[in-house]
Amino acid sequence: MSKIISDIEEFQNAVTNFMTCFELVFDNDWTMTKNCIKDSKFLIEKKGTFLNPKVDDEENNWANRGSLLATYRELYDLMKKQDISTSNYSQ
């Protein structure tokens, strides 16, 4: 039973971390986010996306985006590890 509780706590922590970073990027820092997306030539490679920007430094002048991407990937990997369907999402 403690393994199940541990898995639940790990999942809850991952969701909480992701949501905190999501709110930072898409609410608290919305003006910064809009400006970064508009002028994304250094922040997202031509063949990159927001979630997979294909740049060396994902935090370059946008630390909250780097944290968001890290927590997204952590949650995504945890969902796969706990066999929670991620079939609608790809990395």
ZAMARGU-4260 file (C-alpha; in steps of 0.2 Angstrom, whole numbers, plus 5000, padded with zeros to 4 digits):
<rodrens>
0) 5000/5000/5000 | 5014/5012/5004 | 5020/5011/4985 | 5003/5017/4980 | 5003/5031/4992
5) 5021/5036/4986 | 5016/5035/4968 | 5001/5046/4972 | 5011/5059/4981 | 5024/5059/4967
10) 5011/5062/4954 | 5003/5076/4965 | 5019/5084/4967 | 5023/5084/4949 | 5006/5091/4944
15) 5008/5105/4957 | 5025/5109/4951 | 5019/5110/4933 | 5003/5120/4937 | 5014/5132/4947
20) 5026/5135/4932 | 5011/5135/4920 | 5003/5150/4929 | 5020/5159/4930 | 5022/5158/4911
25) 5004/5160/4905 | 4997/5172/4919 | 5009/5181/4930 | 5022/5184/4916 | 5010/5185/4902
30) 5017/5201/4894 | 5034/5193/4894 | 5028/5177/4887 | 5019/5186/4873 | 5034/5196/4869
35) 5045/5181/4869 | 5034/5171/4858 | 5033/5186/4845 | 5052/5188/4845 | 5056/5169/4846
40) 5070/5168/4834 | 5082/5165/4848 | 5071/5156/4859 | 5063/5144/4848 | 5072/5136/4833
45) 5064/5137/4816 | 5059/5119/4817 | 5055/5119/4835 | 5039/5121/4845 | 5035/5129/4862
50) 5037/5112/4871 | 5052/5107/4861 | 5061/5123/4856 | 5077/5114/4850 | 5088/5127/4858
55) 5104/5124/4868 | 5098/5135/4883 | 5079/5134/4886 | 5080/5147/4900 | 5090/5160/4890
60) 5081/5176/4895 | 5066/5167/4900 | 5069/5156/4916 | 5051/5153/4919 | 5049/5145/4902
65) 5064/5133/4906 | 5056/5128/4922 | 5039/5125/4914 | 5047/5114/4901 | 5056/5104/4914
70) 5041/5101/4925 | 5031/5097/4909 | 5044/5083/4905 | 5044/5077/4922 | 5025/5075/4923
75) 5025/5067/4906 | 5038/5055/4910 | 5030/5051/4927 | 5013/5048/4918 | 5022/5036/4906
80) 5030/5027/4921 | 5014/5025/4930 | 5006/5019/4914 | 4994/5034/4913 | 4989/5036/4895
85) 5000/5049/4885 | 4994/5043/4868 | 4987/5060/4864 | 5003/5069/4867 | 5020/5067/4859
90) 5037/5073/4863
</rodrens>
